[in-house]
């Protein structure tokens, strides 16, 4: 977050809040053990951050690694 400007921080927070809502809803209906689902989905999201390329609002590459 420290490497992002204010607008990009706000956008990332918005995206994460939406992702949390998705994760919670998905785990309500898809898994017998909600806790295991939440752990698995969170691990998947972490991997997504590690393997994706992100750019700020001006098109500058953001290194997350």
N, CA, C, O and CB atoms as a CASP TS submission, in Angstrom:
PFRMAT TS
TARGET T0000
AUTHOR 0000-0000-0000
METHOD Language model
MODEL 1
PARENT N/A
ATOM      1  N   UNK     1       0.818  -1.196   0.000  1.00  0.00           N
ATOM      2  CA  UNK     1       0.000   0.000   0.000  1.00  0.00           C
ATOM      3  C   UNK     1       0.863   1.263   0.000  1.00  0.00           C
ATOM      4  O   UNK     1       0.491   2.276  -0.591  1.00  0.00           O
ATOM      5  CB  UNK     1      -0.931  -0.003   1.203  1.00  0.00           C
ATOM      6  N   UNK     2       2.010   1.195   0.663  1.00  0.00           N
ATOM      7  CA  UNK     2       2.866   2.377   0.752  1.00  0.00           C
ATOM      8  C   UNK     2       3.352   2.843  -0.612  1.00  0.00           C
ATOM      9  O   UNK     2       3.636   4.026  -0.798  1.00  0.00           O
ATOM     10  CB  UNK     2       4.053   2.090   1.642  1.00  0.00           C
ATOM     11  N   UNK     3       3.448   1.931  -1.560  1.00  0.00           N
ATOM     12  CA  UNK     3       3.941   2.281  -2.894  1.00  0.00           C
ATOM     13  C   UNK     3       2.869   2.881  -3.787  1.00  0.00           C
ATOM     14  O   UNK     3       3.166   3.345  -4.888  1.00  0.00           O
ATOM     15  CB  UNK     3       4.515   1.065  -3.560  1.00  0.00           C
ATOM     16  N   UNK     4       1.636   2.876  -3.327  1.00  0.00           N
ATOM     17  CA  UNK     4       0.519   3.371  -4.135  1.00  0.00           C
ATOM     18  C   UNK     4       0.159   4.790  -3.755  1.00  0.00           C
ATOM     19  O   UNK     4       0.295   5.197  -2.601  1.00  0.00           O
ATOM     20  CB  UNK     4      -0.699   2.467  -3.979  1.00  0.00           C
ATOM     21  N   UNK     5      -0.300   5.533  -4.739  1.00  0.00           N
ATOM     22  CA  UNK     5      -0.844   6.857  -4.475  1.00  0.00           C
ATOM     23  C   UNK     5      -2.215   6.729  -3.825  1.00  0.00           C
ATOM     24  O   UNK     5      -2.772   5.635  -3.739  1.00  0.00           O
ATOM     25  CB  UNK     5      -0.933   7.684  -5.775  1.00  0.00           C
ATOM     26  N   UNK     6      -2.747   7.841  -3.374  1.00  0.00           N
ATOM     27  CA  UNK     6      -4.023   7.839  -2.659  1.00  0.00           C
ATOM     28  C   UNK     6      -5.164   7.248  -3.491  1.00  0.00           C
ATOM     29  O   UNK     6      -5.967   6.474  -2.971  1.00  0.00           O
ATOM     30  CB  UNK     6      -4.378   9.252  -2.242  1.00  0.00           C
ATOM     31  N   UNK     7      -5.242   7.602  -4.768  1.00  0.00           N
ATOM     32  CA  UNK     7      -6.316   7.075  -5.622  1.00  0.00           C
ATOM     33  C   UNK     7      -6.188   5.568  -5.801  1.00  0.00           C
ATOM     34  O   UNK     7      -7.185   4.848  -5.767  1.00  0.00           O
ATOM     35  CB  UNK     7      -6.300   7.767  -6.991  1.00  0.00           C
ATOM     36  N   UNK     8      -4.953   5.088  -5.994  1.00  0.00           N
ATOM     37  CA  UNK     8      -4.735   3.658  -6.181  1.00  0.00           C
ATOM     38  C   UNK     8      -4.972   2.877  -4.883  1.00  0.00           C
ATOM     39  O   UNK     8      -5.454   1.745  -4.923  1.00  0.00           O
ATOM     40  CB  UNK     8      -3.317   3.406  -6.692  1.00  0.00           C
ATOM     41  N   UNK     9      -4.637   3.471  -3.741  1.00  0.00           N
ATOM     42  CA  UNK     9      -4.941   2.840  -2.455  1.00  0.00           C
ATOM     43  C   UNK     9      -6.442   2.680  -2.286  1.00  0.00           C
ATOM     44  O   UNK     9      -6.922   1.628  -1.863  1.00  0.00           O
ATOM     45  CB  UNK     9      -4.359   3.664  -1.291  1.00  0.00           C
ATOM     46  N   UNK    10      -7.169   3.719  -2.618  1.00  0.00           N
ATOM     47  CA  UNK    10      -8.634   3.667  -2.517  1.00  0.00           C
ATOM     48  C   UNK    10      -9.209   2.603  -3.449  1.00  0.00           C
ATOM     49  O   UNK    10     -10.130   1.879  -3.071  1.00  0.00           O
ATOM     50  CB  UNK    10      -9.247   5.043  -2.847  1.00  0.00           C
ATOM     51  N   UNK    11      -8.672   2.506  -4.657  1.00  0.00           N
ATOM     52  CA  UNK    11      -9.152   1.510  -5.615  1.00  0.00           C
ATOM     53  C   UNK    11      -8.859   0.097  -5.124  1.00  0.00           C
ATOM     54  O   UNK    11      -9.702  -0.791  -5.255  1.00  0.00           O
ATOM     55  CB  UNK    11      -8.509   1.735  -6.989  1.00  0.00           C
ATOM     56  N   UNK    12      -7.680  -0.118  -4.563  1.00  0.00           N
ATOM     57  CA  UNK    12      -7.334  -1.440  -4.046  1.00  0.00           C
ATOM     58  C   UNK    12      -8.215  -1.800  -2.852  1.00  0.00           C
ATOM     59  O   UNK    12      -8.680  -2.936  -2.747  1.00  0.00           O
ATOM     60  CB  UNK    12      -5.851  -1.489  -3.646  1.00  0.00           C
ATOM     61  N   UNK    13      -8.445  -0.858  -1.967  1.00  0.00           N
ATOM     62  CA  UNK    13      -9.335  -1.119  -0.823  1.00  0.00           C
ATOM     63  C   UNK    13     -10.741  -1.487  -1.298  1.00  0.00           C
ATOM     64  O   UNK    13     -11.365  -2.404  -0.763  1.00  0.00           O
ATOM     65  CB  UNK    13      -9.398   0.116   0.107  1.00  0.00           C
ATOM     66  N   UNK    14     -11.232  -0.768  -2.304  1.00  0.00           N
ATOM     67  CA  UNK    14     -12.561  -1.061  -2.855  1.00  0.00           C
ATOM     68  C   UNK    14     -12.598  -2.461  -3.450  1.00  0.00           C
ATOM     69  O   UNK    14     -13.554  -3.206  -3.239  1.00  0.00           O
ATOM     70  CB  UNK    14     -12.947  -0.021  -3.925  1.00  0.00           C
ATOM     71  N   UNK    15     -11.553  -2.819  -4.196  1.00  0.00           N
ATOM     72  CA  UNK    15     -11.482  -4.149  -4.801  1.00  0.00           C
ATOM     73  C   UNK    15     -11.417  -5.236  -3.738  1.00  0.00           C
ATOM     74  O   UNK    15     -12.055  -6.281  -3.872  1.00  0.00           O
ATOM     75  CB  UNK    15     -10.269  -4.249  -5.726  1.00  0.00           C
ATOM     76  N   UNK    16     -10.654  -4.995  -2.691  1.00  0.00           N
ATOM     77  CA  UNK    16     -10.532  -5.991  -1.629  1.00  0.00           C
ATOM     78  C   UNK    16     -11.840  -6.167  -0.873  1.00  0.00           C
ATOM     79  O   UNK    16     -12.206  -7.286  -0.516  1.00  0.00           O
ATOM     80  CB  UNK    16      -9.425  -5.599  -0.661  1.00  0.00           C
ATOM     81  N   UNK    17     -12.545  -5.069  -0.628  1.00  0.00           N
ATOM     82  CA  UNK    17     -13.847  -5.185   0.046  1.00  0.00           C
ATOM     83  C   UNK    17     -14.817  -5.998  -0.805  1.00  0.00           C
ATOM     84  O   UNK    17     -15.561  -6.828  -0.282  1.00  0.00           O
ATOM     85  CB  UNK    17     -14.438  -3.785   0.337  1.00  0.00           C
ATOM     86  N   UNK    18     -14.809  -5.761  -2.111  1.00  0.00           N
ATOM     87  CA  UNK    18     -15.674  -6.532  -3.010  1.00  0.00           C
ATOM     88  C   UNK    18     -15.253  -7.996  -3.021  1.00  0.00           C
ATOM     89  O   UNK    18     -16.103  -8.887  -3.030  1.00  0.00           O
ATOM     90  CB  UNK    18     -15.630  -5.953  -4.442  1.00  0.00           C
ATOM     91  N   UNK    19     -13.952  -8.248  -3.019  1.00  0.00           N
ATOM     92  CA  UNK    19     -13.473  -9.631  -3.016  1.00  0.00           C
ATOM     93  C   UNK    19     -13.875 -10.329  -1.721  1.00  0.00           C
ATOM     94  O   UNK    19     -14.280 -11.491  -1.753  1.00  0.00           O
ATOM     95  CB  UNK    19     -11.942  -9.676  -3.195  1.00  0.00           C
ATOM     96  N   UNK    20     -13.771  -9.641  -0.579  1.00  0.00           N
ATOM     97  CA  UNK    20     -14.177 -10.235   0.703  1.00  0.00           C
ATOM     98  C   UNK    20     -15.655 -10.603   0.696  1.00  0.00           C
ATOM     99  O   UNK    20     -16.040 -11.662   1.192  1.00  0.00           O
ATOM    100  CB  UNK    20     -13.885  -9.268   1.859  1.00  0.00           C
ATOM    101  N   UNK    21     -16.479  -9.727   0.134  1.00  0.00           N
ATOM    102  CA  UNK    21     -17.911 -10.028   0.040  1.00  0.00           C
ATOM    103  C   UNK    21     -18.146 -11.257  -0.832  1.00  0.00           C
ATOM    104  O   UNK    21     -18.964 -12.113  -0.493  1.00  0.00           O
ATOM    105  CB  UNK    21     -18.683  -8.820  -0.527  1.00  0.00           C
ATOM    106  N   UNK    22     -17.425 -11.349  -1.963  1.00  0.00           N
ATOM    107  CA  UNK    22     -17.524 -12.519  -2.827  1.00  0.00           C
ATOM    108  C   UNK    22     -17.085 -13.775  -2.076  1.00  0.00           C
ATOM    109  O   UNK    22     -17.781 -14.790  -2.088  1.00  0.00           O
ATOM    110  CB  UNK    22     -16.672 -12.327  -4.095  1.00  0.00           C
ATOM    111  N   UNK    23     -15.915 -13.697  -1.417  1.00  0.00           N
ATOM    112  CA  UNK    23     -15.392 -14.863  -0.695  1.00  0.00           C
ATOM    113  C   UNK    23     -16.395 -15.353   0.337  1.00  0.00           C
ATOM    114  O   UNK    23     -16.677 -16.548   0.420  1.00  0.00           O
ATOM    115  CB  UNK    23     -14.059 -14.525  -0.012  1.00  0.00           C
ATOM    116  N   UNK    24     -16.926 -14.436   1.114  1.00  0.00           N
ATOM    117  CA  UNK    24     -17.866 -14.818   2.163  1.00  0.00           C
ATOM    118  C   UNK    24     -19.125 -15.455   1.589  1.00  0.00           C
ATOM    119  O   UNK    24     -19.595 -16.470   2.103  1.00  0.00           O
ATOM    120  CB  UNK    24     -18.237 -13.607   3.001  1.00  0.00           C
ATOM    121  N   UNK    25     -19.673 -14.870   0.534  1.00  0.00           N
ATOM    122  CA  UNK    25     -20.877 -15.423  -0.090  1.00  0.00           C
ATOM    123  C   UNK    25     -20.587 -16.780  -0.717  1.00  0.00           C
ATOM    124  O   UNK    25     -21.392 -17.703  -0.598  1.00  0.00           O
ATOM    125  CB  UNK    25     -21.426 -14.457  -1.152  1.00  0.00           C
ATOM    126  N   UNK    26     -19.447 -16.907  -1.382  1.00  0.00           N
ATOM    127  CA  UNK    26     -19.066 -18.161  -2.018  1.00  0.00           C
ATOM    128  C   UNK    26     -18.919 -19.269  -0.980  1.00  0.00           C
ATOM    129  O   UNK    26     -19.364 -20.396  -1.200  1.00  0.00           O
ATOM    130  CB  UNK    26     -17.759 -17.989  -2.801  1.00  0.00           C
ATOM    131  N   UNK    27     -18.304 -18.952   0.133  1.00  0.00           N
ATOM    132  CA  UNK    27     -18.074 -19.956   1.168  1.00  0.00           C
ATOM    133  C   UNK    27     -19.349 -20.342   1.906  1.00  0.00           C
ATOM    134  O   UNK    27     -19.407 -21.409   2.519  1.00  0.00           O
ATOM    135  CB  UNK    27     -17.054 -19.451   2.154  1.00  0.00           C
ATOM    136  N   UNK    28     -20.362 -19.498   1.858  1.00  0.00           N
ATOM    137  CA  UNK    28     -21.644 -19.828   2.486  1.00  0.00           C
ATOM    138  C   UNK    28     -22.330 -20.984   1.763  1.00  0.00           C
ATOM    139  O   UNK    28     -23.019 -21.785   2.394  1.00  0.00           O
ATOM    140  CB  UNK    28     -22.562 -18.600   2.501  1.00  0.00           C
ATOM    141  N   UNK    29     -22.147 -21.077   0.445  1.00  0.00           N
ATOM    142  CA  UNK    29     -22.903 -22.066  -0.320  1.00  0.00           C
ATOM    143  C   UNK    29     -22.067 -23.200  -0.893  1.00  0.00           C
ATOM    144  O   UNK    29     -22.620 -24.223  -1.295  1.00  0.00           O
ATOM    145  CB  UNK    29     -23.610 -21.390  -1.427  1.00  0.00           C
ATOM    146  N   UNK    30     -20.755 -23.045  -0.941  1.00  0.00           N
ATOM    147  CA  UNK    30     -19.942 -24.004  -1.685  1.00  0.00           C
ATOM    148  C   UNK    30     -19.248 -25.071  -0.845  1.00  0.00           C
ATOM    149  O   UNK    30     -18.902 -26.131  -1.367  1.00  0.00           O
ATOM    150  CB  UNK    30     -18.924 -23.272  -2.445  1.00  0.00           C
ATOM    151  N   UNK    31     -19.042 -24.819   0.409  1.00  0.00           N
ATOM    152  CA  UNK    31     -18.218 -25.736   1.195  1.00  0.00           C
ATOM    153  C   UNK    31     -18.968 -26.183   2.450  1.00  0.00           C
ATOM    154  O   UNK    31     -19.724 -25.413   3.042  1.00  0.00           O
ATOM    155  CB  UNK    31     -16.878 -25.069   1.579  1.00  0.00           C
ATOM    156  N   UNK    32     -18.749 -27.427   2.840  1.00  0.00           N
ATOM    157  CA  UNK    32     -19.335 -27.924   4.079  1.00  0.00           C
ATOM    158  C   UNK    32     -18.684 -27.230   5.279  1.00  0.00           C
ATOM    159  O   UNK    32     -19.351 -26.939   6.271  1.00  0.00           O
ATOM    160  CB  UNK    32     -19.172 -29.461   4.183  1.00  0.00           C
ATOM    161  N   UNK    33     -17.379 -26.967   5.181  1.00  0.00           N
ATOM    162  CA  UNK    33     -16.655 -26.301   6.254  1.00  0.00           C
ATOM    163  C   UNK    33     -16.294 -24.885   5.797  1.00  0.00           C
ATOM    164  O   UNK    33     -15.360 -24.694   5.017  1.00  0.00           O
ATOM    165  CB  UNK    33     -15.376 -27.107   6.652  1.00  0.00           C
ATOM    166  N   UNK    34     -17.032 -23.915   6.283  1.00  0.00           N
ATOM    167  CA  UNK    34     -16.845 -22.522   5.852  1.00  0.00           C
ATOM    168  C   UNK    34     -15.428 -22.035   6.143  1.00  0.00           C
ATOM    169  O   UNK    34     -14.847 -21.310   5.335  1.00  0.00           O
ATOM    170  CB  UNK    34     -17.864 -21.606   6.548  1.00  0.00           C
ATOM    171  N   UNK    35     -14.868 -22.423   7.281  1.00  0.00           N
ATOM    172  CA  UNK    35     -13.516 -21.977   7.647  1.00  0.00           C
ATOM    173  C   UNK    35     -12.488 -22.475   6.639  1.00  0.00           C
ATOM    174  O   UNK    35     -11.614 -21.718   6.217  1.00  0.00           O
ATOM    175  CB  UNK    35     -13.147 -22.468   9.060  1.00  0.00           C
ATOM    176  N   UNK    36     -12.588 -23.736   6.251  1.00  0.00           N
ATOM    177  CA  UNK    36     -11.655 -24.279   5.253  1.00  0.00           C
ATOM    178  C   UNK    36     -11.786 -23.533   3.927  1.00  0.00           C
ATOM    179  O   UNK    36     -10.786 -23.269   3.259  1.00  0.00           O
ATOM    180  CB  UNK    36     -11.908 -25.787   5.038  1.00  0.00           C
ATOM    181  N   UNK    37     -13.006 -23.198   3.551  1.00  0.00           N
ATOM    182  CA  UNK    37     -13.234 -22.450   2.321  1.00  0.00           C
ATOM    183  C   UNK    37     -12.576 -21.079   2.390  1.00  0.00           C
ATOM    184  O   UNK    37     -11.912 -20.655   1.444  1.00  0.00           O
ATOM    185  CB  UNK    37     -14.731 -22.303   2.054  1.00  0.00           C
ATOM    186  N   UNK    38     -12.760 -20.393   3.503  1.00  0.00           N
ATOM    187  CA  UNK    38     -12.193 -19.051   3.643  1.00  0.00           C
ATOM    188  C   UNK    38     -10.665 -19.084   3.576  1.00  0.00           C
ATOM    189  O   UNK    38     -10.045 -18.203   2.979  1.00  0.00           O
ATOM    190  CB  UNK    38     -12.648 -18.417   4.964  1.00  0.00           C
ATOM    191  N   UNK    39     -10.073 -20.089   4.182  1.00  0.00           N
ATOM    192  CA  UNK    39      -8.611 -20.240   4.129  1.00  0.00           C
ATOM    193  C   UNK    39      -8.168 -20.509   2.692  1.00  0.00           C
ATOM    194  O   UNK    39      -7.226 -19.886   2.203  1.00  0.00           O
ATOM    195  CB  UNK    39      -8.139 -21.390   5.067  1.00  0.00           C
ATOM    196  N   UNK    40      -8.846 -21.435   2.020  1.00  0.00           N
ATOM    197  CA  UNK    40      -8.478 -21.778   0.643  1.00  0.00           C
ATOM    198  C   UNK    40      -8.633 -20.575  -0.284  1.00  0.00           C
ATOM    199  O   UNK    40      -7.742 -20.301  -1.089  1.00  0.00           O
ATOM    200  CB  UNK    40      -9.336 -22.947   0.135  1.00  0.00           C
ATOM    201  N   UNK    41      -9.752 -19.850  -0.185  1.00  0.00           N
ATOM    202  CA  UNK    41      -9.975 -18.695  -1.049  1.00  0.00           C
ATOM    203  C   UNK    41      -8.945 -17.585  -0.771  1.00  0.00           C
ATOM    204  O   UNK    41      -8.480 -16.923  -1.698  1.00  0.00           O
ATOM    205  CB  UNK    41     -11.403 -18.158  -0.853  1.00  0.00           C
ATOM    206  N   UNK    42      -8.596 -17.388   0.500  1.00  0.00           N
ATOM    207  CA  UNK    42      -7.604 -16.372   0.855  1.00  0.00           C
ATOM    208  C   UNK    42      -6.231 -16.753   0.315  1.00  0.00           C
ATOM    209  O   UNK    42      -5.500 -15.895  -0.179  1.00  0.00           O
ATOM    210  CB  UNK    42      -7.542 -16.184   2.381  1.00  0.00           C
ATOM    211  N   UNK    43      -5.875 -18.028   0.406  1.00  0.00           N
ATOM    212  CA  UNK    43      -4.611 -18.494  -0.177  1.00  0.00           C
ATOM    213  C   UNK    43      -4.594 -18.263  -1.684  1.00  0.00           C
ATOM    214  O   UNK    43      -3.576 -17.850  -2.239  1.00  0.00           O
ATOM    215  CB  UNK    43      -4.390 -19.988   0.132  1.00  0.00           C
ATOM    216  N   UNK    44      -5.720 -18.528  -2.347  1.00  0.00           N
ATOM    217  CA  UNK    44      -5.816 -18.295  -3.790  1.00  0.00           C
ATOM    218  C   UNK    44      -5.650 -16.808  -4.117  1.00  0.00           C
ATOM    219  O   UNK    44      -4.993 -16.461  -5.099  1.00  0.00           O
ATOM    220  CB  UNK    44      -7.166 -18.808  -4.328  1.00  0.00           C
ATOM    221  N   UNK    45      -6.233 -15.939  -3.309  1.00  0.00           N
ATOM    222  CA  UNK    45      -6.123 -14.497  -3.543  1.00  0.00           C
ATOM    223  C   UNK    45      -4.676 -14.031  -3.365  1.00  0.00           C
ATOM    224  O   UNK    45      -4.185 -13.206  -4.136  1.00  0.00           O
ATOM    225  CB  UNK    45      -7.056 -13.721  -2.586  1.00  0.00           C
ATOM    226  N   UNK    46      -4.003 -14.557  -2.356  1.00  0.00           N
ATOM    227  CA  UNK    46      -2.598 -14.209  -2.147  1.00  0.00           C
ATOM    228  C   UNK    46      -1.758 -14.619  -3.354  1.00  0.00           C
ATOM    229  O   UNK    46      -0.898 -13.861  -3.804  1.00  0.00           O
ATOM    230  CB  UNK    46      -2.059 -14.881  -0.868  1.00  0.00           C
ATOM    231  N   UNK    47      -2.005 -15.800  -3.867  1.00  0.00           N
ATOM    232  CA  UNK    47      -1.270 -16.267  -5.049  1.00  0.00           C
ATOM    233  C   UNK    47      -1.573 -15.377  -6.254  1.00  0.00           C
ATOM    234  O   UNK    47      -0.691 -15.088  -7.063  1.00  0.00           O
ATOM    235  CB  UNK    47      -1.629 -17.738  -5.366  1.00  0.00           C
ATOM    236  N   UNK    48      -2.821 -14.952  -6.361  1.00  0.00           N
ATOM    237  CA  UNK    48      -3.205 -14.055  -7.448  1.00  0.00           C
ATOM    238  C   UNK    48      -2.397 -12.765  -7.384  1.00  0.00           C
ATOM    239  O   UNK    48      -1.913 -12.288  -8.411  1.00  0.00           O
ATOM    240  CB  UNK    48      -4.711 -13.746  -7.388  1.00  0.00           C
ATOM    241  N   UNK    49      -2.246 -12.200  -6.205  1.00  0.00           N
ATOM    242  CA  UNK    49      -1.442 -10.987  -6.055  1.00  0.00           C
ATOM    243  C   UNK    49       0.013 -11.231  -6.449  1.00  0.00           C
ATOM    244  O   UNK    49       0.647 -10.371  -7.059  1.00  0.00           O
ATOM    245  CB  UNK    49      -1.514 -10.478  -4.615  1.00  0.00           C
ATOM    246  N   UNK    50       0.533 -12.390  -6.103  1.00  0.00           N
ATOM    247  CA  UNK    50       1.936 -12.702  -6.383  1.00  0.00           C
ATOM    248  C   UNK    50       2.207 -12.893  -7.870  1.00  0.00           C
ATOM    249  O   UNK    50       3.308 -12.603  -8.339  1.00  0.00           O
ATOM    250  CB  UNK    50       2.348 -13.948  -5.630  1.00  0.00           C
ATOM    251  N   UNK    51       1.223 -13.374  -8.613  1.00  0.00           N
ATOM    252  CA  UNK    51       1.455 -13.736 -10.006  1.00  0.00           C
ATOM    253  C   UNK    51       0.863 -12.760 -11.017  1.00  0.00           C
ATOM    254  O   UNK    51       1.030 -12.942 -12.223  1.00  0.00           O
ATOM    255  CB  UNK    51       0.900 -15.087 -10.259  1.00  0.00           C
ATOM    256  N   UNK    52       0.177 -11.729 -10.539  1.00  0.00           N
ATOM    257  CA  UNK    52      -0.455 -10.777 -11.441  1.00  0.00           C
ATOM    258  C   UNK    52       0.409  -9.535 -11.618  1.00  0.00           C
ATOM    259  O   UNK    52       1.275  -9.236 -10.796  1.00  0.00           O
ATOM    260  CB  UNK    52      -1.834 -10.389 -10.921  1.00  0.00           C
ATOM    261  N   UNK    53       0.158  -8.830 -12.694  1.00  0.00           N
ATOM    262  CA  UNK    53       0.826  -7.566 -12.974  1.00  0.00           C
ATOM    263  C   UNK    53      -0.182  -6.447 -12.740  1.00  0.00           C
ATOM    264  O   UNK    53      -1.315  -6.498 -13.219  1.00  0.00           O
ATOM    265  CB  UNK    53       1.395  -7.527 -14.438  1.00  0.00           C
ATOM    266  N   UNK    54       0.254  -5.438 -11.995  1.00  0.00           N
ATOM    267  CA  UNK    54      -0.629  -4.329 -11.663  1.00  0.00           C
ATOM    268  C   UNK    54      -0.012  -3.020 -12.119  1.00  0.00           C
ATOM    269  O   UNK    54       1.206  -2.841 -12.085  1.00  0.00           O
ATOM    270  CB  UNK    54      -0.916  -4.292 -10.155  1.00  0.00           C
ATOM    271  N   UNK    55      -0.871  -2.112 -12.545  1.00  0.00           N
ATOM    272  CA  UNK    55      -0.445  -0.783 -12.972  1.00  0.00           C
ATOM    273  C   UNK    55      -1.243   0.261 -12.199  1.00  0.00           C
ATOM    274  O   UNK    55      -2.414   0.054 -11.881  1.00  0.00           O
ATOM    275  CB  UNK    55      -0.631  -0.599 -14.510  1.00  0.00           C
ATOM    276  N   UNK    56      -0.593   1.386 -11.900  1.00  0.00           N
ATOM    277  CA  UNK    56      -1.304   2.453 -11.215  1.00  0.00           C
ATOM    278  C   UNK    56      -2.175   3.215 -12.210  1.00  0.00           C
ATOM    279  O   UNK    56      -2.223   2.867 -13.390  1.00  0.00           O
ATOM    280  CB  UNK    56      -0.314   3.408 -10.513  1.00  0.00           C
ATOM    281  N   UNK    57      -2.853   4.238 -11.741  1.00  0.00           N
ATOM    282  CA  UNK    57      -3.774   5.006 -12.578  1.00  0.00           C
ATOM    283  C   UNK    57      -3.113   5.714 -13.742  1.00  0.00           C
ATOM    284  O   UNK    57      -3.797   6.129 -14.677  1.00  0.00           O
ATOM    285  CB  UNK    57      -4.478   6.006 -11.749  1.00  0.00           C
ATOM    286  N   UNK    58      -1.783   5.863 -13.706  1.00  0.00           N
ATOM    287  CA  UNK    58      -1.057   6.517 -14.801  1.00  0.00           C
ATOM    288  C   UNK    58      -0.357   5.508 -15.710  1.00  0.00           C
ATOM    289  O   UNK    58       0.379   5.894 -16.618  1.00  0.00           O
ATOM    290  CB  UNK    58      -0.033   7.496 -14.238  1.00  0.00           C
ATOM    291  N   UNK    59      -0.585   4.219 -15.466  1.00  0.00           N
ATOM    292  CA  UNK    59       0.015   3.199 -16.312  1.00  0.00           C
ATOM    293  C   UNK    59       1.396   2.747 -15.870  1.00  0.00           C
ATOM    294  O   UNK    59       2.052   2.007 -16.602  1.00  0.00           O
ATOM    295  CB  UNK    59       0.095   3.698 -17.694  1.00  0.00           C
ATOM    296  N   UNK    60       1.859   3.164 -14.704  1.00  0.00           N
ATOM    297  CA  UNK    60       3.158   2.773 -14.188  1.00  0.00           C
ATOM    298  C   UNK    60       3.042   1.417 -13.485  1.00  0.00           C
ATOM    299  O   UNK    60       2.123   1.189 -12.699  1.00  0.00           O
ATOM    300  CB  UNK    60       3.710   3.851 -13.223  1.00  0.00           C
ATOM    301  N   UNK    61       3.984   0.530 -13.781  1.00  0.00           N
ATOM    302  CA  UNK    61       4.002  -0.805 -13.193  1.00  0.00           C
ATOM    303  C   UNK    61       4.189  -0.720 -11.687  1.00  0.00           C
ATOM    304  O   UNK    61       5.043   0.020 -11.199  1.00  0.00           O
ATOM    305  CB  UNK    61       5.112  -1.656 -13.821  1.00  0.00           C
ATOM    306  N   UNK    62       3.384  -1.485 -10.950  1.00  0.00           N
ATOM    307  CA  UNK    62       3.493  -1.567  -9.502  1.00  0.00           C
ATOM    308  C   UNK    62       4.084  -2.939  -9.168  1.00  0.00           C
ATOM    309  O   UNK    62       3.477  -3.966  -9.471  1.00  0.00           O
ATOM    310  CB  UNK    62       2.095  -1.349  -8.801  1.00  0.00           C
ATOM    311  N   UNK    63       5.242  -2.957  -8.556  1.00  0.00           N
ATOM    312  CA  UNK    63       5.881  -4.203  -8.139  1.00  0.00           C
ATOM    313  C   UNK    63       5.333  -4.613  -6.774  1.00  0.00           C
ATOM    314  O   UNK    63       5.527  -3.895  -5.793  1.00  0.00           O
ATOM    315  CB  UNK    63       7.432  -4.048  -8.089  1.00  0.00           C
ATOM    316  N   UNK    64       4.652  -5.754  -6.696  1.00  0.00           N
ATOM    317  CA  UNK    64       4.075  -6.226  -5.435  1.00  0.00           C
ATOM    318  C   UNK    64       4.974  -7.238  -4.743  1.00  0.00           C
ATOM    319  O   UNK    64       4.743  -7.591  -3.586  1.00  0.00           O
ATOM    320  CB  UNK    64       2.708  -6.840  -5.680  1.00  0.00           C
ATOM    321  N   UNK    65       5.974  -7.694  -5.434  1.00  0.00           N
ATOM    322  CA  UNK    65       6.817  -8.738  -4.868  1.00  0.00           C
ATOM    323  C   UNK    65       7.872  -8.178  -3.974  1.00  0.00           C
ATOM    324  O   UNK    65       8.670  -8.930  -3.414  1.00  0.00           O
ATOM    325  CB  UNK    65       7.454  -9.542  -5.945  1.00  0.00           C
TER
END
